[in-house]
Amino acid sequence: MPAEASSAGESNQNLIRQPSTDSAMASIRVATPRLLQRVQQGISKFELIYTPHPRWPLPHPSLGPTAAKTPVRISILDSSFNPPTLAHLGLANSLPPDAASNLDSDYSAKLLLLSVKNADKTLKPGDARYEQRLEMMHLMVRSMEPLRGEAVAQLGPEEAANAAIAIIDEPTFVGKSRVLREGFAKRLADTPAPAINIADVELTFLVGHDTLARLVSPRYYPSEATMLAALRRFLSADAAGGDRSRVVSAQRSSPTGGGGGGAVDVVEELPYVREFLDARRITVIDMGDTLRTYSSTTVRRAVGSMGQDDGTAGSWRRLVTADVARYVVEEGLYAPEL
């Protein structure tokens, strides 16, 4: 199946094409050091590490030019993926907020986004390296569900999900939205017909509750007025006056809920979110009592305390896909140093 590893700042002619899933992983391993260096040295802010086909984020070429619809809706799961868990997978597989009223509704494309710092020294002892996280992200892509409403039966899992992997060095979601739109604009300009304008692209950021809390908390901004101005532009539905972005957040369990935990009242906890909830620019979704308790931290701590081959029913393995679990063991990740 075709795939590619690419620099967002390079033309499509320079992309590395891959004929299979295994060679796609090999390509990621080859391309990642160079692309990481570009971002960490400030040469670029955003680099595509992997795309399932040359026309991404548009539909796969085999679906024909008429498959490209506007707006082009791209979901972006931005996380540390240390490691990717079933909660990450659940968010990545989540449908757009309007899916309940439109049975064919889905995103046009999906992006797993890893935020990287300027130097690896910012990683904590025992953390997976960025290269390892990107490889685990690709393993997660293999488990993603195919897009709805598309004739994708003949495609491989990565192509059917139309999911790509990228890295970025930009601390805020407002900044990430700007950088991503600039990168997508260049990529779409280099993509053969049908012509898609960046104004026809909508970005939806998939986040956890803690990330949503930081996004709408004044203490992370110079002032309340600065925060509201930035959020109103970031979450504006008007492409001419804003970024045309949305946020979908997973509901968080209440620590007093008991068992799996009840859901927190997001408006009560985060009062500034109401304006954007009412405008349907921020949506909170229920991941279920089980998934919303899963976290990468739990996996790391469990491996560190129980070992990689604990073999119990309550193992850390139940929190990740089988592919990711095998990778954690093969790479010796998160195990305590002797």
VOBA-1610 file (N, C-alpha, C; in pm, whole numbers, padded with zeros to 5 digits, always signed):
BEGIN
Met+00085-00119+00000Met+00000+00000+00000Met+00088+00123+00000Pro+00052+00226-00072Pro+00138+00344-00078Pro+00134+00422+00051Ala+00248+00475+00085Ala+00258+00564+00200Ala+00378+00652+00176Glu+00402+00747+00266Glu+00515+00837+00245Glu+00561+00897+00375Ala+00687+00933+00379Ala+00739+01015+00489Ala+00785+01144+00425Ser+00755+01258+00485Ser+00780+01382+00413Ser+00808+01497+00506Ser+00871+01598+00450Ser+00885+01728+00515Ser+00775+01818+00464Ala+00704+01885+00556Ala+00596+01974+00514Ala+00650+02088+00430Gly+00778+02119+00444Gly+00835+02229+00369Gly+00893+02188+00235Glu+00878+02059+00199Glu+00935+02012+00074Glu+00824+01980-00024Ser+00857+01981-00152Ser+00757+01956-00255Ser+00720+01809-00258Asn+00602+01778-00317Asn+00556+01640-00325Asn+00652+01553-00403Gln+00729+01610-00496Gln+00821+01531-00576Gln+00932+01470-00492Asn+00959+01526-00375Asn+01068+01477-00292Asn+01021+01378-00186Leu+00892+01340-00188Leu+00841+01252-00086Leu+00895+01111-00103Ile+00911+01042+00010Ile+00958+00904+00008Ile+00836+00813+00008Arg+00813+00743-00101Arg+00696+00658-00115Arg+00723+00520-00059Gln+00623+00459+00005Gln+00640+00329+00067Gln+00535+00232+00016Pro+00571+00106-00020Pro+00475+00013-00074Pro+00401-00068+00029Ser+00438-00067+00156Ser+00374-00152+00253Ser+00384-00092+00392Thr+00306-00149+00486Thr+00309-00102+00625Thr+00447-00115+00686Asp+00513-00231+00662Asp+00645-00252+00719Asp+00745-00152+00665Ser+00741-00126+00535Ser+00835-00030+00479Ser+00800+00112+00521Ala+00673+00136+00552Ala+00634+00268+00604Ala+00702+00292+00738Met+00705+00190+00823Met+00773+00203+00951Met+00923+00225+00929Ala+00980+00153+00833Ala+01122+00172+00804Ala+01149+00314+00754Ser+01057+00366+00673Ser+01073+00502+00622Ser+01066+00605+00735Ile+00977+00582+00831Ile+00966+00672+00945Ile+01098+00674+01022Arg+01159+00558+01038Arg+01286+00550+01111Arg+01396+00624+01037Val+01393+00621+00906Val+01495+00689+00827Val+01472+00840+00827Ala+01348+00881+00810Ala+01317+01023+00793Ala+01315+01101+00924Thr+01279+01036+01034Thr+01256+01108+01159Thr+01376+01189+01209Pro+01497+01134+01214Pro+01610+01215+01267Pro+01629+01346+01191Arg+01620+01343+01060Arg+01639+01465+00980Arg+01527+01566+01006Leu+01402+01517+01011Leu+01290+01608+01029Leu+01285+01663+01172Leu+01320+01579+01269Leu+01330+01628+01407Leu+01434+01739+01418Gln+01546+01719+01350Gln+01653+01819+01353Gln+01605+01951+01293Arg+01529+01945+01186Arg+01478+02066+01123Arg+01391+02146+01221Val+01306+02075+01296Val+01218+02142+01389Val+01295+02192+01511Gln+01382+02107+01565Gln+01454+02144+01687Gln+01556+02255+01665Gln+01604+02269+01542Gln+01697+02377+01510Gln+01626+02503+01464Gly+01494+02501+01462Gly+01418+02618+01424Gly+01410+02644+01275Ile+01451+02545+01193Ile+01443+02561+01048Ile+01297+02560+01004Ser+01217+02480+01070Ser+01073+02479+01042Ser+00999+02456+01173Lys+00872+02490+01176Lys+00788+02470+01294Lys+00712+02339+01289Phe+00692+02286+01168Phe+00600+02174+01147Phe+00653+02085+01037Glu+00656+01955+01063Glu+00702+01860+00963Glu+00613+01737+00963Leu+00570+01696+00845Leu+00498+01570+00831Leu+00598+01456+00832Ile+00577+01361+00920Ile+00663+01244+00930Ile+00612+01132+00840Tyr+00481+01119+00834Tyr+00420+01010+00757Tyr+00285+01054+00703Thr+00256+01023+00579Thr+00122+01039+00524Thr+00087+00910+00450Pro-00040+00871+00448Pro-00078+00743+00388Pro-00079+00743+00236His-00076+00863+00175His-00073+00872+00028His-00035+01015-00009Pro+00007+01039-00134Pro+00059+01171-00172Pro-00041+01285-00164Arg-00172+01257-00174Arg-00270+01365-00178Arg-00325+01402-00039Trp-00278+01333+00066Trp-00328+01366+00199Trp-00309+01516+00226Pro-00409+01585+00284Pro-00527+01539+00355Pro-00651+01516+00270Leu-00638+01524+00139Leu-00750+01493+00052Leu-00769+01341+00048Pro-00881+01292-00007Pro-00903+01147-00010Pro-00799+01074-00094His-00791+00944-00072His-00697+00860-00145His-00723+00872-00296Pro-00617+00876-00378Pro-00635+00892-00523Pro-00728+00788-00585Ser-00732+00667-00531Ser-00815+00563-00590Ser-00964+00592-00577Leu-01000+00686-00486Leu-01140+00721-00467Leu-01188+00822-00570Gly-01096+00876-00650Gly-01132+00968-00757Gly-01141+01112-00710Pro-01129+01208-00802Pro-01129+01351-00766Pro-01260+01398-00705Thr-01372+01330-00738Thr-01500+01375-00684Thr-01516+01343-00537Ala-01424+01261-00482Ala-01433+01227-00339Ala-01394+01345-00251Ala-01321+01440-00305Ala-01279+01556-00226Ala-01397+01650-00206Lys-01435+01670-00082Lys-01548+01755-00050Lys-01502+01871+00037Thr-01576+01979+00031Thr-01546+02092+00118Thr-01662+02112+00214Pro-01635+02157+00336Pro-01501+02185+00385Pro-01419+02057+00408Val-01286+02070+00399Val-01196+01962+00434Val-01178+01968+00586Arg-01229+01869+00655Arg-01228+01870+00801Arg-01119+01775+00852Ile-01020+01832+00921Ile-00906+01754+00969Ile-00910+01749+01121Ser-00915+01630+01177Ser-00905+01616+01323Ser-00758+01605+01360Ile-00720+01668+01471Ile-00580+01672+01514Ile-00573+01628+01659Leu-00509+01514+01681Leu-00488+01465+01816Leu-00345+01499+01855Asp-00331+01600+01939Asp-00201+01652+01982Asp-00174+01601+02122Ser-00071+01519+02137Ser-00044+01460+02267Ser+00104+01425+02277Ser+00145+01376+02395Ser+00284+01334+02413Ser+00304+01188+02370Phe+00196+01110+02362Phe+00201+00971+02313Phe+00315+00893+02381Asn+00316+00895+02514Asn+00429+00839+02589Asn+00383+00736+02693Pro+00321+00622+02649Pro+00294+00580+02511Pro+00151+00614+02471Pro+00114+00590+02343Pro-00026+00603+02303Pro-00108+00493+02370Thr-00223+00528+02423Thr-00310+00433+02493Thr-00441+00415+02416Leu-00526+00329+02470Leu-00658+00310+02409Leu-00743+00435+02423Ala-00712+00520+02521Ala-00783+00649+02531Ala-00746+00738+02412His-00618+00740+02376His-00577+00813+02255His-00651+00758+02133Leu-00656+00625+02123Leu-00722+00563+02008Leu-00870+00598+02006Gly-00934+00597+02124Gly-01074+00633+02129Gly-01100+00776+02083Leu-01014+00868+02125Leu-01028+01007+02079Leu-01005+01017+01928Ala-00902+00948+01878Ala-00871+00953+01735Ala-00986+00897+01652Asn-01057+00798+01706Asn-01169+00736+01634Asn-01300+00810+01653Ser-01303+00911+01740Ser-01428+00981+01768Ser-01478+01052+01643Leu-01609+01060+01631Leu-01672+01123+01516Leu-01695+01271+01540Pro-01715+01349+01435Pro-01743+01492+01453Pro-01869+01513+01536Pro-01880+01629+01600Pro-01997+01655+01685Pro-02130+01644+01612Asp-02132+01664+01479Asp-02259+01659+01405Asp-02292+01519+01357Ala-02213+01418+01397Ala-02231+01283+01344Ala-02366+01223+01382Ala-02421+01263+01497Ala-02548+01206+01542Ala-02661+01240+01446Ser-02651+01357+01381Ser-02758+01399+01289Ser-02723+01370+01143Asn-02602+01321+01118Asn-02558+01291+00982Asn-02481+01160+00984Leu-02546+01053+00942Leu-02488+00919+00955Leu-02363+00900+00871Asp-02342+00983+00768Asp-02222+00972+00685Asp-02113+01068+00731Ser-02139+01142+00838Ser-02044+01245+00880Ser-01918+01183+00939Asp-01804+01233+00894Asp-01675+01197+00951Asp-01577+01304+00909Tyr-01458+01300+00969Tyr-01354+01392+00927Tyr-01303+01351+00790Ser-01249+01446+00715Ser-01189+01416+00585Ser-01055+01347+00601Ala-00982+01385+00707Ala-00849+01331+00732Ala-00820+01346+00881Lys-00719+01271+00927Lys-00682+01274+01067Lys-00531+01291+01079Leu-00490+01360+01187Leu-00348+01386+01210Leu-00314+01357+01355Leu-00213+01274+01376Leu-00156+01255+01509Leu-00036+01348+01518Leu-00037+01437+01616Leu+00062+01544+01624Leu+00142+01533+01753Leu+00274+01526+01739Leu+00363+01519+01854Leu+00434+01652+01870Ser+00418+01714+01985Ser+00488+01839+02014Ser+00627+01807+02066Val+00728+01863+02002Val+00866+01837+02040Val+00931+01966+02088Lys+01027+01951+02177Lys+01098+02066+02230Lys+01225+02090+02150Asn+01298+02192+02188Asn+01417+02230+02113Asn+01534+02135+02135Ala+01528+02054+02241Ala+01638+01961+02267Ala+01585+01842+02344Asp+01642+01725+02317Asp+01599+01603+02384Asp+01627+01605+02532Lys+01710+01697+02580Lys+01741+01702+02722Lys+01618+01737+02805Thr+01511+01786+02740Thr+01389+01817+02814Thr+01311+01690+02847Leu+01347+01577+02788Leu+01279+01452+02821Leu+01320+01406+02960Lys+01226+01346+03031Lys+01252+01296+03164Lys+01318+01159+03156Pro+01396+01122+03257Pro+01455+00988+03258Pro+01346+00881+03248Gly+01367+00785+03159Gly+01270+00678+03141Gly+01167+00706+03034Asp+01158+00830+02985Asp+01064+00862+02877Asp+01107+00794+02748Ala+01009+00760+02666Ala+01040+00715+02531Ala+01096+00833+02451Arg+01195+00807+02369Arg+01248+00912+02281Arg+01141+00952+02180Tyr+01158+01070+02123Tyr+01062+01115+02022Tyr+01052+01015+01907Glu+01165+00960+01865Glu+01163+00862+01756Glu+01076+00742+01792Gln+01087+00697+01917Gln+01007+00582+01960Gln+00860+00616+01968Arg+00829+00736+02013Arg+00689+00776+02020Arg+00626+00781+01881Leu+00700+00833+01786Leu+00648+00841+01649Leu+00623+00702+01592Glu+00710+00608+01624Glu+00689+00470+01578Glu+00566+00409+01644Met+00546+00436+01773Met+00426+00386+01840Met+00301+00454+01785Met+00312+00580+01746Met+00198+00649+01685Met+00158+00581+01555His+00258+00537+01478His+00226+00466+01355His+00160+00332+01384Leu+00204+00265+01488Leu+00139+00140+01528Leu-00006+00166+01567Met-00033+00279+01631Met-00170+00314+01666Met-00254+00342+01542Val-00194+00405+01441Val-00267+00433+01317Val-00321+00304+01257Arg-00245+00196+01268Arg-00289+00069+01212Arg-00420+00021+01274Ser-00447+00065+01397Ser-00567+00020+01469Ser-00683+00118+01456Met-00664+00229+01386Met-00771+00327+01374Met-00880+00279+01281Glu-01002+00324+01307Glu-01116+00283+01226Glu-01117+00357+01092Pro-01168+00292+00987Pro-01178+00361+00857Pro-01278+00475+00863Leu-01259+00573+00775Leu-01353+00684+00768Leu-01490+00635+00723Arg-01593+00697+00776Arg-01729+00663+00735Arg-01763+00733+00604Gly-01853+00672+00528Gly-01904+00736+00408Gly-01811+00729+00289Glu-01701+00654+00298Glu-01606+00641+00187Glu-01593+00493+00148Ala-01571+00469+00018Ala-01554+00332-00031Ala-01409+00291-00009Val-01377+00252+00115Val-01238+00230+00152Val-01204+00082+00170Ala-01295-00007+00129Ala-01273-00149+00155Ala-01145-00200+00089Gln-01107-00141-00024Gln-00989-00188-00097Gln-00859-00129-00045Leu-00868-00041+00055Leu-00750+00027+00106Leu-00696-00041+00231Gly-00568-00019+00260Gly-00508-00066+00383Gly-00558+00016+00501Pro-00530-00027+00625Pro-00585+00043+00743Pro-00541+00188+00755Glu-00413+00219+00724Glu-00368+00357+00734Glu-00437+00445+00631Glu-00452+00389+00508Glu-00517+00466+00400Glu-00665+00481+00427Ala-00729+00376+00479Ala-00872+00383+00507Ala-00903+00485+00615Ala-00813+00500+00711Ala-00832+00601+00816Ala-00788+00739+00770Asn-00713+00746+00660Asn-00657+00870+00606Asn-00587+00949+00717Ala-00501+00877+00790Ala-00436+00935+00908Ala-00287+00956+00883Ala-00239+01074+00920Ala-00098+01111+00904Ala-00036+01136+01041Ile+00096+01151+01042Ile+00172+01175+01165Ile+00264+01294+01141Ala+00273+01383+01240Ala+00357+01502+01223Ala+00416+01545+01356Ile+00515+01632+01348Ile+00576+01693+01466Ile+00564+01844+01455Ile+00563+01910+01570Ile+00548+02056+01572Ile+00621+02111+01693Asp+00671+02232+01681Asp+00729+02302+01795Asp+00659+02437+01807Glu+00550+02436+01879Glu+00470+02557+01901Glu+00390+02533+02029Pro+00408+02618+02132Pro+00353+02586+02263Pro+00202+02600+02278Thr+00137+02688+02202Thr-00004+02715+02224Thr-00089+02660+02110Phe-00214+02631+02141Phe-00305+02582+02038Phe-00337+02691+01936Val-00343+02814+01982Val-00364+02925+01889Val-00249+02930+01790Gly-00125+02916+01839Gly-00009+02914+01751Gly-00005+02790+01664Lys-00043+02675+01719Lys-00044+02552+01640Lys-00143+02562+01525Ser-00258+02619+01551Ser-00358+02636+01446Ser-00300+02718+01331Arg-00230+02827+01363Arg-00170+02912+01261Arg-00064+02837+01181Val+00026+02767+01253Val+00135+02695+01187Val+00080+02583+01099Leu-00018+02511+01149Leu-00076+02401+01071Leu-00146+02453+00946Arg-00220+02560+00960Arg-00290+02614+00843Arg-00190+02661+00737Glu-00079+02719+00781Glu+00024+02760+00684Glu+00082+02636+00614Gly+00109+02531+00691Gly+00163+02409+00632Gly+00066+02343+00537Phe-00062+02337+00576Phe-00163+02276+00489Phe-00185+02359+00363Ala-00177+02491+00376Ala-00195+02578+00259Ala-00087+02548+00155Lys+00039+02533+00199Lys+00148+02501+00106Lys+00127+02364+00044Arg+00086+02268+00126Arg+00068+02133+00074Arg-00047+02126-00027Leu-00157+02192+00004Leu-00271+02190-00088Leu-00238+02264-00217Ala-00154+02367-00210Ala-00116+02440-00331Ala-00036+02350-00426Asp+00037+02253-00369Asp+00118+02161-00450Asp+00043+02035-00491Thr-00083+02023-00446Thr-00160+01903-00475Thr-00238+01920-00604Pro-00233+01820-00694Pro-00309+01829-00819Pro-00459+01841-00793Ala-00533+01867-00900Ala-00677+01887-00890Ala-00742+01772-00811Pro-00852+01801-00740Pro-00923+01929-00739Pro-00854+02032-00649Ala-00863+02157-00690Ala-00802+02265-00614Ala-00884+02292-00488Ile-00816+02293-00374Ile-00880+02321-00245Ile-00809+02440-00183Asn-00886+02541-00144Asn-00830+02659-00080Asn-00821+02637+00070Ile-00721+02695+00134Ile-00705+02678+00277Ile-00827+02731+00353Ala-00900+02826+00294Ala-01022+02876+00358Ala-01128+02767+00370Asp-01113+02660+00291Asp-01208+02548+00295Asp-01165+02440+00393Val-01063+02466+00474Val-01011+02368+00569Val-01055+02405+00711Glu-01113+02308+00781Glu-01151+02325+00920Glu-01068+02231+01006Leu-01007+02283+01111Leu-00927+02203+01202Leu-01004+02178+01331Thr-01006+02053+01375Thr-01067+02018+01503Thr-00962+01954+01591Phe-00931+02019+01703Phe-00829+01968+01795Phe-00896+01877+01897Leu-00850+01754+01905Leu-00901+01656+02000Leu-00810+01659+02123Val-00866+01688+02238Val-00784+01710+02357Val-00844+01639+02478Gly-00761+01619+02578Gly-00808+01571+02707Gly-00856+01687+02793His-00919+01654+02904His-00978+01757+02989His-00873+01854+03044Asp-00759+01802+03084Asp-00656+01889+03141Asp-00607+01992+03039Thr-00597+01949+02914Thr-00556+02043+02808Thr-00663+02149+02786Leu-00789+02109+02788Leu-00898+02206+02776Leu-00892+02307+02890Ala-00863+02259+03009Ala-00855+02349+03125Ala-00747+02455+03106Arg-00634+02415+03051Arg-00527+02514+03025Arg-00567+02611+02915Leu-00639+02561+02817Leu-00678+02645+02702Leu-00768+02759+02746Val-00857+02735+02842Val-00957+02836+02879Val-00933+02891+03020Ser-00809+02886+03067Ser-00776+02940+03199Ser-00693+03067+03185Pro-00739+03181+03241Pro-00668+03309+03226Pro-00524+03306+03277Arg-00493+03217+03373Arg-00357+03220+03429Arg-00252+03176+03328Tyr-00294+03120+03215Tyr-00199+03082+03111Tyr-00183+03191+03005Tyr-00243+03307+03029Tyr-00238+03420+02936Tyr-00198+03546+03012Pro-00152+03648+02941Pro-00117+03774+03009Pro-00235+03837+03082Ser-00357+03818+03028Ser-00475+03875+03093Ser-00599+03801+03043Glu-00711+03823+03111Glu-00838+03764+03068Glu-00877+03815+02930Ala-00858+03945+02907Ala-00894+04003+02777Ala-00809+03942+02665Thr-00680+03922+02692Thr-00592+03861+02592Thr-00638+03720+02560Met-00676+03643+02663Met-00722+03507+02643Met-00848+03504+02556Leu-00946+03585+02590Leu-01072+03583+02517Leu-01053+03627+02372Ala-00967+03726+02348Ala-00941+03770+02211Ala-00876+03658+02130Ala-00779+03589+02192Ala-00710+03480+02123Ala-00805+03364+02095Leu-00888+03329+02193Leu-00980+03217+02176Leu-01088+03249+02073Arg-01135+03373+02072Arg-01240+03409+01976Arg-01189+03405+01833Arg-01062+03436+01813Arg-01006+03424+01679Arg-00981+03277+01646Phe-00922+03206+01739Phe-00890+03064+01720Phe-01014+02983+01689Leu-01124+03011+01762Leu-01246+02931+01750Leu-01353+02997+01665Ser-01316+03098+01589Ser-01413+03166+01504Ser-01459+03074+01391Ala-01588+03082+01359Ala-01642+03005+01246Ala-01619+03076+01114Asp-01574+03200+01120Asp-01554+03282+01001Asp-01410+03272+00955Ala-01386+03211+00838Ala-01250+03194+00788Ala-01183+03328+00760Ala-01261+03430+00728Ala-01202+03560+00698Ala-01151+03630+00823Gly-01217+03606+00936Gly-01180+03676+01057Gly-01120+03589+01166Gly-01100+03461+01135Gly-01048+03372+01238Gly-00988+03246+01179Asp-00959+03150+01266Asp-00889+03029+01224Asp-00982+02916+01184Arg-01110+02930+01211Arg-01208+02828+01176Arg-01175+02694+01242Ser-01127+02700+01365Ser-01092+02578+01438Ser-01199+02545+01540Arg-01200+02419+01580Arg-01288+02369+01685Arg-01204+02291+01785Val-01263+02266+01901Val-01201+02181+02002Val-01303+02078+02047Val-01261+01952+02049Val-01342+01845+02106Val-01263+01788+02223Ser-01324+01790+02341Ser-01255+01747+02462Ser-01321+01623+02521Ala-01238+01532+02568Ala-01289+01416+02640Ala-01333+01459+02780Gln-01445+01405+02823Gln-01493+01432+02958Gln-01401+01368+03059Arg-01383+01434+03172Arg-01296+01380+03277Arg-01380+01320+03390Ser-01326+01215+03452Ser-01393+01155+03567Ser-01378+01243+03689Ser-01481+01246+03770Ser-01474+01318+03897Ser-01403+01231+04000Pro-01311+01287+04075Pro-01241+01207+04176Pro-01333+01158+04287Thr-01451+01217+04296Thr-01547+01175+04398Thr-01655+01085+04343Gly-01637+01047+04213Gly-01742+00967+04150Gly-01744+00824+04195Gly-01631+00773+04244Gly-01626+00634+04286Gly-01614+00542+04169Gly-01546+00430+04183Gly-01533+00333+04076Gly-01471+00396+03955Gly-01545+00390+03842Gly-01496+00452+03720Gly-01501+00603+03730Gly-01579+00655+03825Gly-01584+00799+03843Gly-01697+00862+03766Gly-01763+00959+03824Gly-01863+01032+03751Gly-01797+01139+03668Ala-01877+01207+03586Ala-01822+01310+03498Ala-01825+01445+03568Val-01721+01523+03549Val-01719+01657+03607Val-01811+01748+03527Asp-01862+01853+03592Asp-01940+01956+03525Asp-01841+02055+03465Val-01822+02050+03333Val-01716+02128+03271Val-01742+02278+03283Val-01868+02319+03276Val-01899+02462+03285Val-01876+02513+03427Glu-01913+02431+03524Glu-01891+02470+03663Glu-01742+02481+03694Glu-01663+02387+03641Glu-01520+02388+03668Glu-01447+02492+03584Leu-01492+02512+03459Leu-01425+02602+03365Leu-01527+02703+03312Pro-01558+02807+03385Pro-01666+02898+03345Pro-01643+02967+03211Tyr-01518+02987+03172Tyr-01493+03057+03046Tyr-01526+02972+02923Val-01554+02845+02944Val-01581+02757+02831Val-01724+02775+02780Arg-01813+02832+02861Arg-01955+02837+02825Arg-01978+02907+02691Glu-01914+03021+02670Glu-01933+03096+02545Glu-01909+03009+02423Phe-01806+02927+02430Phe-01767+02848+02314Phe-01845+02717+02305Leu-01893+02668+02419Leu-01986+02555+02416Leu-02117+02597+02352Asp-02168+02714+02391Asp-02294+02762+02336Asp-02284+02785+02186Ala-02166+02828+02140Ala-02145+02853+01996Ala-02109+02725+01921Arg-02098+02614+01993Arg-02062+02483+01936Arg-01923+02484+01872Arg-01835+02567+01926Arg-01696+02565+01881Arg-01611+02477+01972Ile-01660+02451+02092Ile-01602+02352+02183Ile-01710+02251+02216Thr-01676+02124+02207Thr-01769+02017+02239Thr-01702+01921+02336Val-01776+01876+02434Val-01725+01777+02530Val-01794+01644+02502Ile-01715+01539+02485Ile-01770+01408+02454Ile-01740+01310+02567Asp-01827+01212+02581Asp-01812+01111+02685Asp-01740+00990+02626Met-01623+00960+02678Met-01545+00846+02631Met-01584+00717+02703Gly-01674+00727+02800Gly-01711+00610+02877Gly-01631+00601+03005Asp-01687+00534+03104Asp-01625+00528+03236Asp-01489+00462+03235Thr-01467+00367+03143Thr-01340+00294+03143Thr-01231+00373+03073Leu-01255+00414+02948Leu-01150+00480+02871Leu-01105+00610+02934Arg-01196+00683+02997Arg-01155+00813+03048Arg-01067+00803+03172Thr-01046+00680+03221Thr-00952+00662+03332Thr-00815+00616+03284Tyr-00801+00587+03155Tyr-00673+00539+03101Tyr-00579+00658+03082Ser-00451+00636+03108Ser-00354+00741+03085Ser-00217+00682+03057Ser-00135+00759+02988Ser+00003+00716+02961Ser+00081+00704+03091Thr+00053+00794+03185Thr+00122+00789+03313Thr+00097+00656+03383Thr-00027+00608+03378Thr-00060+00479+03440Thr+00021+00366+03378Val+00035+00369+03246Val+00113+00266+03179Val+00258+00271+03224Arg+00317+00389+03224Arg+00458+00401+03261Arg+00482+00354+03405Arg+00393+00395+03495Arg+00409+00355+03635Arg+00389+00205+03653Ala+00293+00148+03579Ala+00267+00005+03591Ala+00383-00077+03539Val+00440-00037+03426Val+00556-00108+03373Val+00672-00096+03471Gly+00690+00022+03526Gly+00800+00042+03619Gly+00787-00038+03747Ser+00662-00061+03791Ser+00643-00132+03918Ser+00621-00281+03900Met+00547-00320+03794Met+00513-00461+03774Met+00605-00531+03676Gly+00678-00452+03593Gly+00762-00513+03492Gly+00688-00527+03360Gln+00761-00549+03254Gln+00701-00555+03122Gln+00626-00685+03097Asp+00667-00793+03157Asp+00605-00923+03132Asp+00533-00973+03256Asp+00447-00887+03314Asp+00378-00927+03436Asp+00277-01037+03411Gly+00215-01037+03288Gly+00128-01147+03249Gly+00000-01161+03328Thr-00044-01059+03398Thr-00166-01066+03477Thr-00282-01004+03403Ala-00403-01040+03447Ala-00523-00988+03381Ala-00534-00837+03398Gly-00481-00787+03507Gly-00486-00643+03531Gly-00366-00570+03477Ser-00298-00630+03382Ser-00174-00578+03328Ser-00192-00443+03262Trp-00080-00369+03254Trp-00077-00245+03178Trp-00111-00268+03032Arg-00097-00391+02985Arg-00122-00422+02844Arg-00266-00395+02803Arg-00358-00401+02898Arg-00499-00377+02862Arg-00525-00230+02831Leu-00429-00143+02860Leu-00447+00001+02838Leu-00398+00046+02701Val-00331-00044+02627Val-00273-00009+02497Val-00310-00116+02395Thr-00285-00087+02268Thr-00309-00189+02165Thr-00201-00297+02176Ala-00230-00412+02117Ala-00134-00523+02121Ala-00003-00485+02053Asp-00011-00410+01944Asp+00110-00367+01873Asp+00197-00277+01961Val+00134-00184+02029Val+00209-00094+02116Val+00268-00171+02233Ala+00193-00265+02290Ala+00244-00345+02401Ala+00370-00422+02360Arg+00367-00482+02241Arg+00484-00555+02192Arg+00603-00461+02175Tyr+00575-00343+02124Tyr+00682-00246+02102Tyr+00745-00204+02235Val+00663-00179+02335Val+00713-00139+02466Val+00810-00245+02520Val+00772-00372+02504Val+00857-00481+02553Val+00985-00492+02469Glu+00970-00490+02336Glu+01086-00506+02247Glu+01187-00394+02265Glu+01140-00273+02291Glu+01228-00158+02307Glu+01275-00138+02451Gly+01219-00219+02542Gly+01258-00207+02682Gly+01215-00075+02744Leu+01099-00023+02704Leu+01055+00108+02751Leu+00999+00102+02892Tyr+01022+00209+02966Tyr+00961+00237+03097Tyr+01003+00140+03207Ala+01088+00044+03177Ala+01132-00049+03280Ala+01230+00022+03373Pro+01227-00009+03501Pro+01321+00056+03594Pro+01464+00022+03561Glu+01553+00121+03573Glu+01693+00096+03545Glu+01756+00018+03660Leu+01835-00082+03625Leu+01900-00167+03725Leu+02032-00106+03770
//
